[in-house]
């Protein structure tokens, strides 16, 4: 087995904190570990490809005079995290900043420091208070950071004011998540959806950089502004940028609508064949892809990183009694998932809304699993899947505290403890899925000749076999099947 050392940063160190303190430090430690690269359950080829595209340290990310949206793409390197704690406990605030740290590392950044400020509400001008702005600027200078990431969505004015005062690029949580999606999107549809979300976010944040970019005409003939034939309302450079972006967004929406039609055709075909569908949903990095690999042997990419999977993957699986169903791995969710992403990925989220059952995967070893469950259910409701039957799969049983697992099972009765890594609880999960999936509507009895073994196979695949007997004249079946298959079997009356 080939081994490669991998360097990673541990999660933010647990510590007690006084709720009245304005800032808390983030202490990082670096450890070495070895991971196998030829494990078929991890999608190692995709994993190697992704690591080969990691950002190179040392690129400058200082502010430059730019207006084109493509020049606002992120090049994160050495960052300082800033959060505003408005409600909840100090543990909630630190958990949120820990998640921001993981997001930053997933994007390719090195986290140097983290600061939290206790406020009733974010400052309207700079997100954080005036004193905290000076503290952040001092920390940026002392640490050599080139980017500040705020744990919230900043208004264009807040973004501009902060950048002017801390003298380095400032981005917010939304822009960071969009950048991760842009790095990980692989399919044509995924790339189009991410680009649409990015343009929707950046459009109101474009800025002009002075009169030298003006395209206005007017004035008297012979003047330096063009004169005769060039008077009138022109377009500023900023207006041209906005028009180009709106044109591009309209084109992307048309492309995504066309791809949506193709996915709908595939779903219709599965419906016509009466194949039930199950969607795997859950928080990012909860182990959804690992569970799909364990249940179906799909071999999709598995990585200990946020938003490792963006493109939905559908595979066939079967219940313990042999009924076939489709299992679809979907994009992970996160707290405060950007609205632009929800809108852009709406066609992908329809895979969840059109499913017969949702397997909601939660990381049982996470410090705040209830918060993750609530965040996922909010997005499911927004996608129109809030009323679907749900099974909660409490994953990573090999890492979680047994007492915590028991508590979660008590809170959510329709739940099962599993480990996608070891296989623990997988048979129980499949049994629950089989019990929850819709059963065929029509009960039939038929004597199928041995020459029509294809019909017997279809009954086993698409129906629920109640009795089977092999006789001299053929296979005698009593089963529950869908209307289409029932009509076919009507020609074979059981004797």
C-alpha distance (Angstrom), angle and dihedral (degrees) to the residues before:
residue distance angle dihedral
X1 . . .
X2 3.81 . .
X3 3.78 114.7 .
X4 3.76 130.4 -164.1
X5 3.80 126.8 -173.3
X6 3.78 112.9 -121.0
X7 3.78 126.5 -163.4
X8 3.76 118.8 -147.6
X9 3.78 137.7 164.0
X10 3.77 118.6 -117.4
X11 3.79 120.9 -123.0
X12 3.76 116.6 -86.0
X13 3.77 110.7 -69.2
X14 3.79 114.6 -100.4
X15 3.74 113.0 -117.6
X16 3.77 141.0 154.5
X17 3.78 116.6 -106.6
X18 3.75 137.5 -170.4
X19 3.85 110.0 -116.4
X20 3.78 89.6 -139.7
X21 3.79 95.2 57.3
X22 3.79 113.8 105.4
X23 3.79 98.1 -146.5
X24 3.76 140.5 22.4
X25 3.78 128.2 -162.9
X26 3.75 125.0 -123.2
X27 3.78 113.5 -141.3
X28 3.78 116.6 -160.6
X29 3.75 130.3 -162.4
X30 3.78 127.9 -169.2
X31 3.80 122.6 -143.2
X32 3.77 133.9 179.0
X33 3.78 124.7 -130.4
X34 3.76 136.4 163.4
X35 3.78 124.7 -126.4
X36 3.80 130.1 -171.2
X37 3.80 115.8 -110.9
X38 3.81 99.4 -167.1
X39 3.79 99.4 58.0
X40 3.84 105.7 127.0
X41 3.80 91.0 -151.6
X42 3.80 92.7 66.5
X43 3.80 102.3 55.0
X44 3.81 89.6 -119.3
X45 3.80 96.3 -174.1
X46 3.80 92.8 58.1
X47 3.79 88.8 43.2
X48 3.79 92.5 54.3
X49 3.80 91.0 46.6
X50 3.78 92.0 51.5
X51 3.80 93.7 49.0
X52 3.79 90.0 49.1
X53 3.80 88.4 61.8
X54 3.80 96.9 53.2
X55 3.79 114.8 136.3
X56 3.79 118.3 -96.7
X57 3.79 115.2 -119.5
X58 3.77 119.3 -121.5
X59 3.81 102.9 47.9
X60 3.77 113.2 135.9
X61 3.79 116.8 -116.1
X62 3.80 98.9 179.7
X63 3.78 117.5 138.9
X64 3.79 119.5 -86.6
X65 3.78 131.3 -179.5
X66 3.79 101.4 -89.8
X67 3.78 136.9 149.5
X68 3.82 105.5 166.9
X69 3.78 110.0 100.7
X70 3.79 92.5 -132.7
X71 3.79 90.3 63.8
X72 3.80 90.7 57.0
X73 3.77 91.7 66.4
X74 3.76 111.0 123.4
X75 3.79 127.7 -101.2
X76 3.77 100.5 179.7
X77 3.76 119.1 -170.8
X78 3.82 122.1 143.6
X79 3.78 110.9 10.9
X80 3.78 142.7 -178.1
X81 3.81 118.3 -149.6
X82 3.80 122.1 -140.8
X83 3.80 126.0 -170.8
X84 3.81 135.7 178.1
X85 3.80 115.6 -143.5
X86 3.80 108.2 -151.9
X87 3.81 104.2 156.3
X88 3.78 142.7 -0.6
X89 3.78 125.1 43.4
X90 3.78 129.8 -45.4
X91 3.83 87.5 -106.0
X92 3.81 89.6 59.5
X93 3.81 90.8 50.5
X94 3.79 92.7 49.6
X95 3.81 92.4 45.6
X96 3.79 88.8 54.6
X97 3.81 91.1 50.6
X98 3.81 90.7 47.1
X99 3.77 88.5 55.4
X100 3.81 90.1 49.2
X101 3.80 88.2 52.2
X102 3.80 90.9 54.0
X103 3.79 90.3 47.9
X104 3.81 90.9 51.6
X105 3.80 92.0 49.1
X106 3.81 90.8 48.3
X107 3.81 87.8 55.1
X108 3.81 90.0 53.9
X109 3.81 101.2 -99.3
X110 3.78 131.6 136.3
X111 3.81 110.7 -131.9
X112 3.80 112.4 -141.2
X113 3.80 104.5 171.6
X114 3.78 143.8 -5.2
X115 3.80 128.6 -149.5
X116 3.80 129.2 -171.0
X117 3.79 125.0 -166.6
X118 3.79 124.2 -161.6
X119 3.82 109.9 -135.9
X120 3.78 137.7 149.2
X121 3.80 89.4 -126.1
X122 3.83 136.1 -8.6
X123 3.79 114.8 -83.7
X124 3.81 110.3 -97.5
X125 3.80 93.4 -138.7
X126 3.80 105.4 39.5
X127 3.86 106.5 5.0
X128 3.80 88.9 -122.0
X129 3.79 128.0 51.8
X130 3.80 124.6 -87.2
X131 3.79 93.5 -104.1
X132 3.78 92.6 48.9
X133 3.82 90.0 50.8
X134 3.80 89.2 59.0
X135 3.80 90.3 46.9
X136 3.80 91.1 51.4
X137 3.81 90.8 48.4
X138 3.79 90.7 51.4
X139 3.80 90.8 48.9
X140 3.81 90.9 49.8
X141 3.81 91.2 51.9
X142 3.81 93.8 44.8
X143 3.81 96.0 47.3
X144 3.79 98.7 36.9
X145 3.81 92.5 -123.2
X146 3.78 118.6 167.6
X147 3.82 100.1 -166.7
X148 3.80 136.8 43.2
X149 3.82 117.7 -156.2
X150 3.80 118.8 -160.8
X151 3.81 120.5 -153.0
X152 3.80 95.5 -128.8
X153 3.79 141.4 40.8
X154 3.81 112.2 -74.8
X155 3.76 124.8 -149.8
X156 3.81 116.7 -124.7
X157 3.82 89.6 -104.2
X158 3.82 93.2 50.7
X159 3.78 90.3 48.1
X160 3.80 92.7 50.7
X161 3.81 95.0 44.8
X162 3.79 94.1 48.9
X163 3.79 93.4 48.1
X164 3.80 90.7 50.7
X165 3.82 91.6 53.1
X166 3.81 104.0 38.9
X167 3.84 92.3 39.0
X168 3.82 95.5 -139.6
X169 3.77 134.9 84.7
X170 3.79 114.6 -69.9
X171 3.79 121.6 -161.3
X172 3.78 132.8 171.1
X173 3.77 135.3 -133.6
X174 3.79 92.4 -92.1
X175 3.80 94.5 55.1
X176 3.81 90.0 46.9
X177 3.81 93.0 53.8
X178 3.79 90.7 46.2
X179 3.80 89.9 52.9
X180 3.82 91.3 52.0
X181 3.79 90.3 50.2
X182 3.81 90.0 49.9
X183 3.81 90.6 53.1
X184 3.81 95.3 48.0
X185 3.81 103.1 39.4
X186 3.81 110.3 110.1
X187 3.80 109.2 162.6
X188 3.79 123.7 75.2
X189 3.79 90.9 -114.8
X190 3.78 93.5 47.0
X191 3.80 92.3 51.7
X192 3.81 91.5 48.4
X193 3.80 91.9 49.5
X194 3.80 92.7 49.5
X195 3.80 93.1 47.2
X196 3.80 90.5 50.5
X197 3.80 90.7 51.2
X198 3.81 91.8 48.1
X199 3.79 93.2 49.9
X200 3.83 91.0 48.0
X201 3.79 89.1 53.5
X202 3.80 98.2 43.5
X203 3.82 98.0 42.6
X204 3.84 96.5 81.6
X205 3.81 90.2 40.1
X206 3.80 98.2 60.5
X207 3.78 112.7 118.2
X208 3.77 136.6 -160.9
X209 3.79 120.1 -127.9
X210 3.78 105.3 -152.2
X211 3.80 141.2 -64.0
X212 3.80 93.6 -57.6
X213 3.81 88.2 79.4
X214 3.79 95.0 51.7
X215 3.79 120.2 123.1
X216 3.81 94.0 -172.3
X217 3.78 118.8 133.0
X218 3.82 129.6 -158.7
X219 3.76 142.7 94.5
X220 3.82 132.6 99.3
X221 3.79 125.4 -43.2
X222 3.77 115.0 -85.6
X223 3.77 92.8 27.6
X224 3.75 123.1 127.6
X225 3.77 92.1 -105.1
X226 3.82 99.8 73.2
X227 3.79 105.5 -86.2
X228 3.78 124.6 -155.6
X229 3.78 115.2 30.8
X230 3.79 94.0 12.1
X231 3.80 101.3 73.7
X232 3.77 122.0 111.3
X233 3.75 139.6 64.0
X234 3.79 108.8 -34.0
X235 3.78 127.8 177.9
X236 3.76 122.5 -94.8
X237 3.78 117.7 -132.8
X238 3.80 87.5 -108.0
X239 3.79 91.7 54.9
X240 3.80 91.0 49.3
X241 3.80 90.1 52.3
X242 3.78 91.4 50.1
X243 3.80 92.9 48.3
X244 3.78 92.0 50.1
X245 3.80 91.1 49.3
X246 3.81 93.0 49.5
X247 3.81 89.6 49.9
X248 3.80 90.8 50.8
X249 3.82 91.7 47.4
X250 3.81 91.2 52.6
X251 3.81 90.1 51.5
X252 3.81 92.1 48.9
X253 3.81 91.6 50.5
X254 3.80 90.1 53.4
X255 3.80 91.3 49.5
X256 3.81 92.8 48.7
X257 3.81 91.0 48.6
X258 3.80 88.6 54.3
X259 3.80 91.9 50.9
X260 3.79 89.4 47.0
X261 3.80 89.0 60.4
X262 3.80 91.1 56.2
X263 3.79 92.7 51.0
X264 3.80 90.4 47.6
X265 3.82 90.1 53.6
X266 3.80 90.7 54.5
X267 3.80 91.2 49.0
X268 3.80 90.2 49.8
X269 3.79 90.4 52.3
X270 3.80 90.8 52.5
X271 3.79 89.7 48.6
X272 3.79 90.8 50.2
X273 3.79 89.2 53.7
X274 3.82 89.2 48.5
X275 3.82 93.3 -122.6
X276 3.83 110.6 157.8
X277 3.79 116.4 -133.2
X278 3.81 130.0 -140.2
X279 3.82 122.8 -167.9
X280 3.79 122.3 -153.8
X281 3.80 108.6 -144.7
X282 3.77 132.5 167.7
X283 3.76 149.6 114.9
X284 3.77 117.8 -44.5
X285 3.81 113.8 -86.2
X286 3.82 92.0 14.7
X287 3.82 91.2 124.6
X288 3.82 102.6 -97.6
X289 3.80 95.6 142.1
X290 3.80 91.5 44.9
X291 3.79 88.9 53.1
X292 3.81 91.2 49.5
X293 3.80 89.8 51.4
X294 3.80 91.4 48.5
X295 3.82 93.3 49.8
X296 3.81 99.5 40.7
X297 3.82 109.5 12.0
X298 3.81 88.4 -120.5
X299 3.82 95.0 156.6
X300 3.82 93.9 -145.2
X301 3.80 122.0 161.0
X302 3.78 115.5 -73.0
X303 3.80 119.4 -173.1
X304 3.80 134.2 160.2
X305 3.80 91.1 -119.6
X306 3.77 138.6 97.5
X307 3.82 117.9 -91.5
X308 3.80 94.1 6.2
X309 3.83 88.5 152.6
X310 3.80 122.4 51.6
X311 3.80 104.7 147.6
X312 3.82 115.0 71.6
X313 3.81 116.3 -117.6
X314 3.82 122.3 -158.6
X315 3.82 123.2 -162.4
X316 3.80 136.3 167.7
X317 3.79 121.9 -107.1
X318 3.78 135.6 166.7
X319 3.79 136.8 -136.4
X320 3.83 121.1 -122.5
X321 3.84 89.4 -96.4
X322 3.80 91.3 54.1
X323 3.82 102.6 -102.2
X324 3.79 113.8 145.5
X325 3.80 123.5 -129.7
X326 3.79 136.5 165.1
X327 3.80 121.5 -112.9
X328 3.82 118.1 -156.6
X329 3.80 124.5 -164.9
X330 3.82 110.7 -150.2
X331 3.78 137.3 -168.1
X332 3.79 115.0 -75.2
X333 3.77 123.1 -111.0
X334 3.78 131.0 -135.8
X335 3.79 138.5 -171.4
X336 3.80 111.9 -76.6
X337 3.80 92.3 9.8
X338 3.82 104.4 -164.5
X339 3.78 112.7 -97.2
X340 3.80 89.2 -135.5
X341 3.80 90.0 60.9
X342 3.79 93.7 48.4
X343 3.79 89.9 52.5
X344 3.81 95.1 43.9
X345 3.82 93.0 46.5
X346 3.79 94.3 43.9
X347 3.80 92.3 110.9
X348 3.81 89.9 52.7
X349 3.80 92.1 46.5
X350 3.79 88.0 55.9
X351 3.80 85.6 75.9
X352 3.79 85.2 70.1
X353 3.80 96.0 41.2
X354 3.83 91.6 51.9
X355 3.82 94.5 48.6
X356 3.80 124.4 107.9
X357 3.81 92.6 -138.8
X358 3.81 138.1 14.6
X359 3.80 121.3 -142.7
X360 3.80 101.2 -157.0
X361 3.81 108.7 -156.7
X362 3.80 118.2 -157.0
X363 3.80 128.6 -179.6
X364 3.81 104.5 -115.8
X365 3.80 91.2 -165.0
X366 3.81 94.8 56.3
X367 3.83 117.6 111.0
X368 3.82 91.8 -126.3
X369 3.83 110.8 30.1
X370 3.82 93.3 155.3
X371 3.80 90.0 58.2
X372 3.79 90.2 51.7
X373 3.82 91.6 49.3
X374 3.81 91.4 51.3
X375 3.82 92.9 47.8
X376 3.81 92.2 51.1
X377 3.79 93.4 47.5
X378 3.81 90.5 51.6
X379 3.81 91.2 55.8
X380 3.81 92.1 43.8
X381 3.79 89.6 53.4
X382 3.82 90.6 49.7
X383 3.82 89.3 50.9
X384 3.81 91.8 52.1
X385 3.81 95.3 -106.9
X386 3.79 98.7 104.1
X387 3.82 94.6 108.5
X388 3.81 98.4 47.7
X389 3.83 119.9 115.4
X390 3.79 108.8 -93.1
X391 3.79 136.2 -159.2
X392 3.80 115.7 -166.0
X393 3.82 111.0 -140.8
X394 3.81 107.8 -163.3
X395 3.80 100.0 -153.8
X396 3.83 133.9 -164.4
X397 3.80 93.7 44.5
X398 3.82 87.4 160.6
X399 3.82 89.9 65.0
X400 3.81 103.6 32.2
X401 3.79 130.6 91.7
X402 3.85 109.0 -101.7
X403 3.80 90.4 -138.5
X404 3.80 90.6 54.8
X405 3.80 90.9 48.0
X406 3.80 91.3 51.9
X407 3.81 90.5 49.0
X408 3.81 92.0 52.0
X409 3.80 91.4 49.2
X410 3.80 89.0 52.5
X411 3.81 91.2 51.4
X412 3.83 93.7 48.6
X413 3.82 112.2 36.7
X414 3.84 95.1 -170.4
X415 3.80 93.5 62.8
X416 3.78 140.1 111.1
X417 3.81 131.3 -163.0
X418 3.81 112.9 -126.9
X419 3.77 142.0 164.4
X420 3.78 115.7 -149.4
X421 3.81 88.2 -167.0
X422 3.81 99.0 54.6
X423 3.82 100.6 22.6
X424 3.80 93.7 -118.4
X425 3.82 112.3 157.0
X426 3.84 95.3 5.8
X427 3.85 94.6 120.6
X428 3.81 89.9 50.1
X429 3.81 90.7 49.9
X430 3.81 92.2 50.9
X431 3.80 90.1 48.8
X432 3.82 90.6 52.8
X433 3.81 90.7 47.7
X434 3.80 90.5 51.0
X435 3.79 91.3 50.2
X436 3.82 93.4 49.3
X437 3.80 99.9 44.3
X438 3.81 116.0 98.2
X439 3.77 112.4 -96.8
X440 3.81 124.8 -134.7
X441 3.78 113.5 -85.6
X442 3.83 106.5 -138.3
X443 3.80 128.3 61.0
X444 3.82 114.2 -148.7
X445 3.80 138.1 177.5
X446 3.79 117.8 -152.8
X447 3.77 142.3 162.8
X448 3.79 105.0 -140.4
X449 3.83 117.9 -164.9
X450 3.77 115.9 -122.7
X451 3.80 88.1 -116.5
X452 3.82 88.3 67.4
X453 3.77 97.2 57.9
X454 3.81 87.8 139.9
X455 3.82 89.7 70.6
X456 3.79 91.8 51.5
X457 3.81 89.1 51.3
X458 3.82 91.2 50.7
X459 3.81 90.8 51.1
X460 3.80 89.9 53.3
X461 3.82 92.0 46.1
X462 3.79 100.8 42.3
X463 3.77 104.6 22.2
X464 3.77 143.2 46.1
X465 3.81 113.2 -102.9
X466 3.81 112.0 -143.9
X467 3.80 100.0 174.0
X468 3.80 134.6 3.7
X469 3.79 129.9 -174.9
X470 3.78 129.8 173.6
X471 3.80 111.8 -141.0
X472 3.79 136.0 172.4
X473 3.82 90.8 -95.0
X474 3.79 99.0 44.9
X475 3.81 143.6 -72.4
X476 3.78 115.4 -33.9
X477 3.81 110.6 -148.9
X478 3.75 136.1 -173.9
X479 3.78 109.0 -175.0
X480 3.77 146.8 141.5
X481 3.80 112.2 -115.2
X482 3.80 141.2 164.3
X483 3.83 120.5 -88.0
X484 3.83 94.6 -101.3
X485 3.80 93.7 53.2
X486 3.81 91.0 41.6
X487 3.80 90.3 57.8
X488 3.81 90.0 51.9
X489 3.81 92.7 49.9
X490 3.80 93.0 49.2
X491 3.78 88.7 84.2
X492 3.79 91.3 63.9
X493 3.79 107.5 65.2
X494 3.77 115.8 -167.6
X495 3.81 112.0 -118.2
